[in-house]
Amino acid sequence: MRRIIVLAVLLMGATLLSAQDAVFIVNSAKNRIKSDTMSTRSRMVITAKNGRTTEMLIDQYSKDGPNGARTMIVFQSPANQAGTRFLSMDTAGGGQEQWIFVPRLGSRRIAASKNDDSDESFVGTDFSYDDISSMNRDISLDTHTLLREETLNGKPCYVIQSVPKGAYQYSKTITWIDKTDFLIYKRELYNRRGELVKIMEMSNYKDVQGRFTPMQTKMSTVAAGTSTTIYLEIVKYDDPIPEAVFTKTYLETGRR
């Protein structure tokens, strides 16, 4: 009997340690890059099931604020998307406020994760509105579990499952995180029925101002056979970004 009790205690301790480890790993990956601001220019390539591609050129500005991260995305091309802007801001309550401006339609607020808007495609890409801001998602909103350790593309990784505590677009995500540098290589996204719906892959990490940065991020939609790949062409950390960029005025006019 004593052996059974000891074994039960040891197993319980292992479970608790695993849960603590998972939170530490996810937090280390999320906060790996220390920077007050980030400015990028990216080429976004949308690939249809038949292989046809569409390209967009976008600028992104991100900056820490009193309640967390703030991001402004500005579409420069093609002509039918130029002038489209997207604003995302963390709120004091741990949520996010999102707005999009389309020149021919005006601006509208994107509903929170518990509503349908968050599932909507972001400007015709394989990313949803939730996907765009998922890297800034507060880790306390999910329950994290260390599933296993395995090698992905020659790199030893932790495999972490994250299950939302409340309403969210996905029922769970599974993430492959490098054991040495906490780089995220892959993320599987499952719908509310538990089906794998999307796969995000981050690759071509390069040292940019002392920070390892994924120069390529690919989101694939499993059932549709489509994908969207973001190629970073310019990355700058800690460049000054005016506060006025993160306002509805800039969203709707493009002017500070």
C-alpha positions in Angstrom: 0.0 0.0 0.0 2.8 2.4 0.9 4.4 1.8 -2.6 1.1 2.7 -4.2 0.7 5.9 -2.2 4.3 6.9 -2.9 3.8 6.3 -6.6 0.6 8.3 -6.6 2.4 11.3 -5.0 5.3 11.1 -7.5 2.9 11.0 -10.4 1.0 14.0 -8.9 4.3 15.9 -8.5 5.3 15.2 -12.1 1.9 16.5 -13.3 2.2 19.7 -11.4 5.8 20.1 -12.6 4.7 19.6 -16.2 2.0 22.2 -15.9 4.5 24.7 -14.4 7.0 23.9 -17.1 4.4 24.5 -19.8 3.5 27.9 -18.6 7.2 28.8 -18.3 7.9 27.6 -21.8 5.0 29.5 -23.4 5.8 32.6 -21.5 9.5 32.4 -22.5 8.5 32.0 -26.2 6.0 34.9 -26.0 8.4 37.3 -24.3 11.6 36.2 -26.1 12.0 39.4 -28.0 12.4 42.5 -25.8 11.5 45.6 -27.7 9.4 48.8 -27.1 8.5 49.0 -30.8 8.7 47.0 -34.0 8.3 48.3 -37.6 8.1 46.0 -40.6 7.5 45.9 -44.3 6.2 42.6 -45.6 5.2 40.8 -48.8 2.1 38.7 -48.2 1.6 36.0 -50.8 -1.8 34.2 -50.9 -1.8 30.9 -52.7 -5.1 29.4 -54.0 -5.8 25.7 -54.2 -5.0 25.8 -58.0 -1.6 27.4 -57.3 -2.5 30.9 -58.4 -0.9 33.6 -56.2 -1.9 37.1 -55.2 0.6 39.5 -53.5 0.1 42.3 -51.1 2.6 44.8 -49.6 2.0 45.8 -46.0 3.6 47.9 -43.3 3.1 47.1 -39.7 3.8 49.2 -36.6 3.7 47.7 -33.1 4.3 49.4 -29.8 3.8 48.7 -26.1 1.2 50.7 -24.3 -0.3 51.2 -20.9 -2.6 48.1 -21.4 -0.3 46.0 -23.6 0.5 45.7 -27.2 -0.9 48.0 -30.0 -0.6 47.3 -33.7 -1.4 49.2 -36.9 -1.3 47.5 -40.3 -1.3 49.5 -43.5 -1.8 48.0 -46.9 0.3 49.7 -49.6 -0.6 47.4 -52.6 -2.3 46.1 -54.8 -4.3 49.1 -55.8 -7.7 47.6 -54.7 -6.3 47.1 -51.2 -4.2 50.2 -50.8 -5.3 52.4 -48.0 -6.8 49.6 -46.0 -5.7 49.9 -42.4 -6.2 47.6 -39.3 -5.8 48.7 -35.7 -5.5 46.3 -32.7 -5.1 47.4 -29.1 -4.9 45.4 -25.8 -7.4 46.6 -23.2 -7.1 46.9 -19.5 -9.4 43.9 -19.0 -7.1 41.6 -20.8 -9.1 41.6 -24.1 -8.5 43.3 -27.4 -10.2 46.1 -29.3 -9.9 45.8 -33.1 -10.9 48.1 -36.0 -10.5 47.9 -39.7 -10.8 50.7 -42.3 -11.5 50.0 -46.0 -11.5 53.1 -48.2 -14.7 52.2 -50.1 -16.6 51.1 -47.0 -15.3 53.1 -44.1 -14.3 51.8 -40.7 -15.9 49.2 -38.5 -15.1 47.5 -35.2 -14.3 43.8 -35.1 -16.3 41.9 -32.5 -14.5 40.0 -29.8 -13.6 36.3 -29.9 -16.9 35.1 -28.6 -18.6 36.5 -31.8 -18.4 35.5 -35.4 -16.3 38.5 -36.6 -13.1 37.1 -35.0 -13.4 34.0 -37.3 -13.6 36.1 -40.4 -10.8 36.1 -43.0 -8.4 39.0 -42.6 -8.6 40.8 -46.0 -9.1 37.5 -47.9 -6.1 35.8 -46.4 -5.8 32.5 -44.5 -5.4 34.5 -41.3 -8.4 35.4 -39.2 -8.7 38.6 -37.1 -7.9 36.5 -34.1 -4.8 35.0 -35.8 -3.4 38.4 -36.5 -3.2 39.2 -32.8 -2.7 35.7 -31.4 1.0 36.2 -30.8 0.1 38.9 -28.2 -2.6 36.7 -26.6 -2.3 36.7 -22.8 -1.0 33.3 -21.6 -3.3 33.4 -18.6 -6.3 33.0 -21.0 -5.3 29.4 -21.7 -4.5 26.2 -19.8 -1.1 25.0 -21.0 0.1 21.4 -20.9 3.5 19.9 -21.9 2.5 17.0 -24.1 5.9 15.7 -25.1 9.3 16.5 -26.5 10.2 15.7 -30.1 12.4 16.7 -33.0 10.9 18.9 -35.7 13.1 19.7 -38.8 16.2 18.5 -36.9 15.4 20.8 -33.9 14.6 19.4 -30.4 11.2 20.9 -29.4 8.7 21.1 -26.6 5.2 20.3 -27.8 2.7 22.4 -25.8 -1.1 22.2 -25.9 -3.0 25.3 -25.0 -6.8 25.2 -24.3 -8.8 28.4 -23.9 -10.4 29.0 -20.5 -13.2 31.0 -22.1 -14.8 31.7 -25.5 -12.3 31.6 -28.4 -12.1 30.8 -32.1 -10.2 27.6 -31.5 -10.8 24.8 -29.0 -7.1 24.2 -28.7 -3.7 25.0 -30.2 -0.6 22.8 -30.2 2.8 24.5 -30.5 6.3 23.3 -31.3 8.8 25.5 -29.4 12.6 25.1 -29.7 14.1 23.8 -26.5 17.2 25.9 -26.6 16.1 29.4 -27.8 12.3 29.1 -27.3 11.7 29.8 -31.0 8.2 28.9 -32.3 8.4 26.7 -35.4 4.9 25.3 -35.8 1.4 25.8 -34.4 -1.7 23.6 -35.1 -5.1 25.2 -34.7 -8.2 23.2 -33.9 -11.8 24.3 -34.4 -14.6 24.0 -31.7 -15.3 20.4 -33.0 -11.8 19.4 -32.3 -10.8 19.2 -36.0 -7.4 20.5 -37.3 -8.2 23.5 -39.4 -5.0 25.5 -39.8 -1.3 25.1 -39.5 1.1 28.0 -38.9 4.8 27.6 -39.6 7.5 30.1 -38.8 10.9 29.7 -40.4 14.1 31.4 -41.8 15.0 32.9 -38.4 17.6 35.6 -38.7 19.4 37.8 -36.1 18.0 41.3 -36.4 19.5 43.7 -34.0 20.3 40.9 -31.6 16.9 39.3 -31.8 16.1 36.1 -33.7 13.2 36.9 -35.9 11.1 34.6 -38.2 11.5 36.1 -41.7 8.8 33.8 -43.0 5.4 32.9 -41.5 3.0 30.6 -43.4 -0.6 29.9 -42.5 -2.2 27.0 -44.3 -6.0 26.2 -44.3 -6.2 22.4 -44.3 -9.6 21.7 -45.9 -9.3 24.5 -48.5 -5.8 23.7 -49.6 -4.9 27.4 -49.5 -2.1 29.2 -47.7 -0.8 32.7 -47.0 2.9 33.4 -46.5 4.3 36.6 -45.0 7.9 37.4 -46.0 9.5 40.1 -43.8 11.6 42.4 -46.1 12.4 45.1 -43.5 12.4 44.8 -39.7 13.4 47.5 -37.3 13.2 47.3 -33.5 13.0 50.2 -31.1 12.5 52.9 -33.8 10.3 55.8 -32.5 6.6 55.4 -33.5 4.4 58.4 -32.7 1.4 57.7 -30.4 -0.9 59.2 -33.1 -0.4 56.1 -35.3 -2.5 54.1 -32.8 -5.7 56.1 -33.1 -8.9 56.0 -35.0 -7.9 59.3 -36.7 -4.9 57.6 -38.3 -6.9 54.5 -39.0 -9.4 56.5 -41.1 -7.1 59.1 -42.6 -3.6 57.7 -42.6 -2.5 61.1 -41.2 -1.2 62.0 -37.8 
